[in-house]
Amino acid sequence: MQRRDVIKSAAITVFGAGLPFSGANAQNRHAKYSGQTVTLNVPSHPHYDAMAKILPEFTRETGIKVEVDKLAMARLKDKQLLEMAKPQGDYDLASYVVMWKGEYVAKNLIRPLDPYLANAALADPAYDIKDIIPVYLENLGLVGGPKGYLPGPGAKLYGLPYGAETSVLAYRRDIFAKHNLQPPENYEQFGRLLRLIKDKEGIGALASRGQAGHQCVHAWLLHLNPMGGAIFDDKWKPRFNDPVGVAALKFLQEVVATGPAGISGYGQGESNTAFLQGQASMYLDSTLLAGLVNDPAKSRVAGKVSWALHPAGTRRASQSGGLGLAIPKNAKNGDAGFLLMQWLTAKAQDKAVARVGGVPIRHSTMADADLVRQYPEYIVFREALKYSNPDWRPIIPAWDKINVQALGVGISEALIGKKTAETALNELVPAVTKIMREAGYAA
């Protein structure tokens, strides 16, 4: 099956496609829920800051009130697990990190979207789910299918992307011009640039995450994938300590050695800030940066930044990840929560949130002439999406534990010089194997 056909089969009615639902019925879609309050749980995150600017329009259009519970990203999952374990929780709609989707489904904490998509009283026939960038929909929304998280037989849609991202390279056009440099096309060029820029400019060569836990694993995966590596082989046996995994970690060690001060403690926010404040010449991470880089209130490098594809290793491979929206199983106002989800991710609102600095999830938004004039980097981003890999990391229920409690510890030890890359990765194999065995993946 083609990718879009798989998505269509996973989402029964393609948000009401073909349903006899228009005119007065469409106008009355929200009437039943007018006066209800949807409680929306979101992280402190630039995309959701942009969302806050358009959110009041939802209430004006529908009469449905929205109460936002905004938490630091580090607190989000713990609070969601607490709320979703109750007979009736406080959340009607919740934002989740891609790595949590399999765990939430395995624990029966979020609702499949098929019943909503098949409900002519709720689903908007003009929604056009095929316009959502397929890799974002697959990566953030599907559970089941091959490996438990890829499109194919058994895959069901449990969420919609909202704050989805892929990886691109941002670089200081002025610094590159000063030294007659070109953006790196491949990892050989990339590696040479790190030391060269550090020596010539004295500032960090590349802004990167380095903080223990998920953050440093994310940074390592950014290099592991294009170099041709993976966490597991086809039988779920760890292979992250093979020569490719070691080479990727050694590359990240060089990134830290040539990076801005304090990089080994950077999370995503600190990495973004380092680049935006002129403390690094390059940035390799999320397309999220586009909404921040030309905002004079947040950026000292406005007007000085250009964009390029993620450099190629043995292949081109951009990350897939970010945030999605799901309806908790124990939501009090789940129908109204779905209506908010549908509204936020619809064409008009996708363009509206992009205009104020959010990240788009739709083809039509990224091809919109006015938005391309505002964000010419969308041309590069559309090309990068061709290489975005939905299998960039194994999004199985056990992954978050592996990510935070095992890999995130050992990789950090390598980045702060406590262990060599080889030793750090080799010593992680027993711990990861144990987690996988307890989760039923390994003999």
C-alpha positions in Angstrom: 0.0 0.0 0.0 1.1 3.6 -0.6 1.7 5.6 2.6 -1.4 7.8 2.2 -3.5 4.7 1.5 -2.3 3.2 4.8 -3.2 6.3 6.7 -6.6 6.4 5.1 -7.3 2.8 6.0 -6.2 3.6 9.6 -8.5 6.5 9.9 -11.8 4.9 8.6 -13.6 7.9 7.2 -10.7 10.3 6.6 -12.3 12.9 8.9 -15.7 12.6 7.4 -14.7 12.3 3.7 -17.9 11.4 1.8 -20.2 11.9 4.8 -23.4 13.8 4.1 -22.6 16.5 6.5 -22.8 20.1 5.4 -24.9 23.3 5.5 -27.0 23.6 8.7 -25.5 20.4 10.1 -22.0 21.7 9.8 -23.1 25.0 11.5 -24.6 23.0 14.4 -21.6 20.8 14.9 -20.5 22.7 18.0 -23.9 23.8 19.3 -24.4 20.8 21.5 -21.1 21.5 23.3 -21.4 25.3 23.6 -20.8 26.2 27.2 -18.7 23.1 28.0 -15.1 23.6 29.1 -12.2 21.6 27.5 -9.2 21.2 29.8 -6.1 21.1 27.6 -2.8 20.0 29.0 0.3 21.4 27.2 4.0 21.8 27.7 5.9 25.0 28.0 7.0 25.0 24.4 7.3 27.6 21.6 4.7 25.9 19.4 2.1 25.9 22.2 3.1 29.5 23.0 2.1 30.3 19.4 -1.1 28.3 19.8 -2.1 30.4 22.8 -2.3 33.4 20.5 -5.0 31.8 18.3 -6.9 29.8 20.9 -9.4 32.5 21.9 -10.9 32.4 18.4 -12.0 28.8 19.1 -14.3 29.9 21.9 -15.6 32.8 19.8 -16.5 30.4 16.9 -17.9 27.5 19.0 -18.9 28.7 22.4 -16.7 26.0 23.9 -14.4 27.3 26.6 -10.8 26.2 27.0 -8.8 25.9 30.2 -5.1 25.4 29.6 -2.9 23.5 32.1 0.6 24.4 31.0 3.5 22.5 32.6 7.2 22.3 32.2 8.1 19.6 29.8 9.9 17.6 32.5 6.7 17.4 34.6 4.3 16.7 31.7 4.4 12.9 31.6 4.2 12.3 35.3 1.2 14.6 35.6 -0.5 12.9 32.7 0.0 9.5 34.1 -1.4 10.6 37.4 -4.5 12.2 35.8 -5.2 9.4 33.3 -5.1 6.7 36.0 -8.1 8.2 37.7 -11.7 7.0 37.0 -12.2 10.5 35.6 -9.3 12.8 35.0 -9.0 16.5 34.6 -7.8 16.5 31.0 -10.0 16.3 27.9 -7.1 16.8 25.5 -3.4 16.4 26.2 -0.2 17.0 24.3 2.3 14.2 24.4 5.8 13.6 23.2 6.1 11.0 20.4 8.0 8.6 22.6 5.0 8.2 24.9 2.4 7.1 22.4 3.1 3.3 22.6 3.2 3.3 26.4 -0.1 5.3 26.6 -1.9 2.9 24.3 -0.4 -0.2 26.0 -1.7 1.1 29.3 -5.1 1.9 27.7 -4.9 5.6 28.6 -5.9 7.3 25.4 -8.7 6.8 23.0 -8.5 5.7 19.3 -9.7 8.3 17.0 -11.7 6.0 14.7 -15.0 6.5 16.5 -14.7 10.2 16.2 -13.7 10.1 12.6 -16.7 8.0 11.9 -19.1 10.3 13.7 -20.9 12.5 11.2 -22.0 14.8 14.0 -18.4 15.6 14.9 -16.1 15.0 11.9 -15.6 17.9 9.5 -15.8 16.8 5.9 -13.6 19.7 4.9 -10.8 18.6 7.2 -8.7 16.8 4.5 -6.5 14.5 6.5 -4.5 13.7 3.3 -3.1 17.2 3.5 -1.4 16.4 6.8 2.3 15.6 6.1 2.2 11.8 6.1 5.4 11.2 8.1 4.1 13.5 10.8 0.7 11.7 11.0 2.4 8.3 11.0 5.1 9.2 13.5 2.9 11.0 16.0 -0.4 9.2 15.5 -0.1 5.6 14.6 0.2 2.7 17.1 0.2 -0.9 16.0 1.3 -2.2 12.6 4.9 -3.2 11.9 7.1 -2.9 15.0 4.1 -1.5 16.9 4.4 2.0 15.6 4.7 2.1 11.8 2.0 2.2 9.1 0.6 -1.1 7.9 -1.8 -3.9 9.0 -3.0 -3.3 12.5 -2.1 0.3 12.8 -4.7 2.6 14.4 -4.7 6.4 14.8 -4.5 7.5 18.4 -3.4 11.1 18.0 -2.8 14.0 15.6 0.5 15.8 15.2 0.7 19.3 16.8 4.2 20.5 17.3 5.7 17.9 14.9 9.2 18.5 13.6 12.0 17.2 11.5 15.7 18.1 11.5 17.5 20.7 9.4 20.8 22.6 9.6 20.7 26.4 10.3 24.0 28.3 9.9 25.2 31.8 10.3 25.4 33.2 6.8 27.6 36.1 7.8 30.2 33.8 9.5 30.3 31.4 6.6 30.7 34.2 4.1 33.5 35.8 6.2 35.5 32.6 5.9 34.4 31.6 2.4 32.7 28.4 3.8 29.8 26.4 2.4 27.2 24.5 4.5 28.2 20.8 4.8 26.7 18.4 2.4 28.0 15.3 4.2 29.5 14.2 7.6 33.1 14.4 6.4 32.6 18.1 5.6 30.6 18.6 8.8 33.3 17.1 11.0 36.0 19.4 9.4 33.8 22.5 10.0 33.4 21.9 13.7 37.1 22.4 14.6 37.7 25.0 11.8 34.9 27.3 13.0 35.7 26.9 16.7 39.3 27.9 15.9 38.5 30.8 13.6 35.6 32.3 15.5 36.1 31.3 19.1 32.4 30.7 19.6 30.7 27.3 19.5 30.7 25.5 16.2 27.4 23.7 16.6 24.6 24.2 19.2 23.4 20.8 20.4 21.6 19.1 23.2 23.9 17.3 25.7 22.0 17.0 28.9 21.7 13.6 30.5 18.6 11.6 29.7 16.4 12.0 26.6 18.3 15.2 25.5 21.7 13.7 24.8 20.1 10.5 23.3 18.2 12.8 20.9 21.5 14.5 19.9 23.2 11.2 19.3 20.3 9.8 17.2 20.6 12.9 15.0 24.0 11.5 13.9 23.3 7.8 14.3 20.6 7.7 11.6 22.3 9.4 8.7 25.5 7.4 9.5 23.4 4.2 8.9 23.0 3.0 12.5 20.1 1.9 14.6 19.2 1.0 18.2 18.1 -2.6 17.4 18.4 -5.1 14.6 15.4 -6.7 13.1 15.1 -9.2 16.0 15.2 -6.5 18.7 18.8 -7.3 19.6 20.8 -4.2 20.6 23.2 -3.0 17.8 23.7 0.6 19.0 27.2 -0.3 20.2 28.4 -1.4 16.7 31.0 0.6 14.9 28.4 3.0 13.5 27.0 3.7 16.9 30.4 4.3 18.3 31.3 6.6 15.4 28.1 8.6 16.0 28.9 9.0 19.7 32.5 10.1 18.9 31.1 12.7 16.5 28.8 14.0 19.3 31.8 14.1 21.6 33.5 16.4 19.0 30.4 18.5 18.9 30.6 19.0 22.6 34.3 19.7 22.5 33.9 22.4 19.9 30.5 23.7 21.2 29.5 26.6 23.3 30.3 26.6 27.0 28.1 24.4 29.1 26.8 22.3 26.1 26.9 19.0 28.1 24.1 20.4 30.2 22.0 21.7 27.3 18.4 20.6 26.7 16.5 21.7 23.7 15.7 25.1 25.1 19.3 25.9 26.0 20.5 24.7 22.6 18.0 26.9 20.9 19.0 29.9 23.0 22.7 29.4 22.4 22.2 29.7 18.7 19.7 32.5 18.9 22.0 34.5 21.2 25.0 34.2 18.8 26.9 31.6 20.8 27.2 29.1 18.0 27.7 29.2 14.3 25.5 26.2 13.4 22.4 24.5 14.7 21.2 21.0 13.8 17.9 20.0 15.3 14.2 20.9 15.0 12.4 23.0 12.4 10.8 24.6 15.5 13.7 27.1 15.4 12.2 28.8 12.3 9.5 30.6 14.3 12.1 32.0 16.8 15.1 32.9 14.7 13.8 36.1 13.1 12.0 37.3 16.2 14.0 40.3 17.5 12.6 39.8 20.9 14.2 36.3 21.1 17.0 36.3 18.6 20.2 38.3 18.1 20.9 36.6 14.8 17.8 37.8 12.9 18.5 38.3 9.3 21.8 36.4 9.5 20.6 32.8 9.2 20.3 30.4 6.3 19.1 26.8 6.1 20.3 23.6 4.6 19.4 19.9 4.6 20.6 17.6 7.4 24.1 16.5 6.2 24.3 13.1 4.6 26.2 10.1 6.0 25.8 6.8 4.3 22.3 8.1 3.6 20.1 11.2 4.2 18.0 10.8 7.2 16.2 13.6 9.0 14.6 13.1 12.4 10.9 12.6 13.0 9.4 13.6 16.3 7.8 16.3 18.3 4.4 16.6 19.9 0.9 15.3 19.3 -2.6 15.7 20.7 -4.6 12.8 22.2 -7.9 12.4 24.1 -7.5 10.6 27.4 -9.6 7.5 28.0 -11.1 9.1 31.1 -11.8 12.5 29.6 -15.0 14.1 30.9 -15.7 16.1 27.7 -14.0 13.9 25.1 -16.3 15.0 22.2 -15.6 18.7 22.9 -11.9 17.7 23.2 -12.0 16.2 19.8 -13.6 19.3 18.3 -10.8 21.4 19.7 -8.2 18.9 18.3 -9.9 19.0 14.9 -10.0 22.9 15.0 -6.4 23.3 16.0 -5.1 21.0 13.2 -7.5 22.2 10.5 -6.1 24.1 7.4 -7.1 27.6 8.6 -5.6 27.2 12.1 -2.5 25.5 10.8 -1.8 28.6 8.7 -2.7 30.9 11.6 -0.4 29.3 14.1 2.4 29.2 11.5 2.0 33.0 11.0 2.7 33.6 14.7 5.7 31.3 15.0 4.3 27.8 15.3 5.3 24.8 13.3 3.0 23.7 10.5 1.8 20.1 9.9 0.1 20.5 6.5 1.4 20.4 2.9 -0.9 23.3 2.1 0.6 25.5 4.8 4.1 24.8 3.8 3.2 25.6 0.2 1.2 28.8 1.0 2.8 31.6 -1.0 2.4 34.2 1.7 3.9 32.0 4.4 6.8 31.0 2.1 7.5 34.7 1.7 7.5 35.0 5.5 9.4 31.8 6.0 11.5 31.1 2.9 13.1 28.3 4.8 9.9 26.3 4.2 11.4 25.4 0.8 14.3 23.6 2.5 12.0 22.1 5.1 9.8 20.5 2.4 12.9 18.9 0.9 14.0 17.7 4.3 10.7 16.0 4.9 11.5 13.6 2.0 14.2 12.1 4.2 12.3 12.2 7.5 12.4 8.7 9.0 9.4 7.5 11.0 11.6 4.7 12.3 14.2 7.2 13.6 13.8 5.7 17.1 11.9 2.6 18.3 8.7 4.0 19.6 7.8 0.9 21.7 6.3 1.1 25.2 9.8 0.3 26.7 11.6 3.0 24.8 11.1 5.9 27.3 12.7 3.7 30.0 15.6 2.8 27.7 15.9 6.3 26.6 16.0 8.0 30.0 17.3 5.4 32.4 19.9 3.6 30.3 21.1 5.3 27.1 20.6 8.7 28.6 23.0 7.9 31.4 25.7 6.1 29.5 25.8 8.6 26.6 26.1 11.5 29.1 29.0 9.8 30.8 30.8 9.7 27.4 30.0 13.4 26.8 31.5 14.5 30.1 34.6 12.4 29.6 33.9 9.8 32.3 33.9 7.0 29.7 35.1 6.4 26.2 32.4 6.1 23.5 33.1 2.3 23.1 33.0 1.6 26.8 29.9 3.7 27.4 27.9 1.9 24.7 29.2 -1.6 25.4 28.3 -1.3 29.1 24.7 -0.3 28.2 23.9 -3.5 26.3 23.1 -5.6 29.4 20.8 -3.0 30.9 18.9 -2.4 27.6 18.7 -6.2 27.0 17.2 -6.6 30.5 14.6 -3.9 29.9 13.6 -5.4 26.5 13.4 -8.9 28.1 11.1 -7.6 30.8 9.0 -6.0 28.2 8.6 -9.2 26.2 10.8 -8.3 23.3 13.9 -10.4 23.9 14.5 -14.0 24.9 
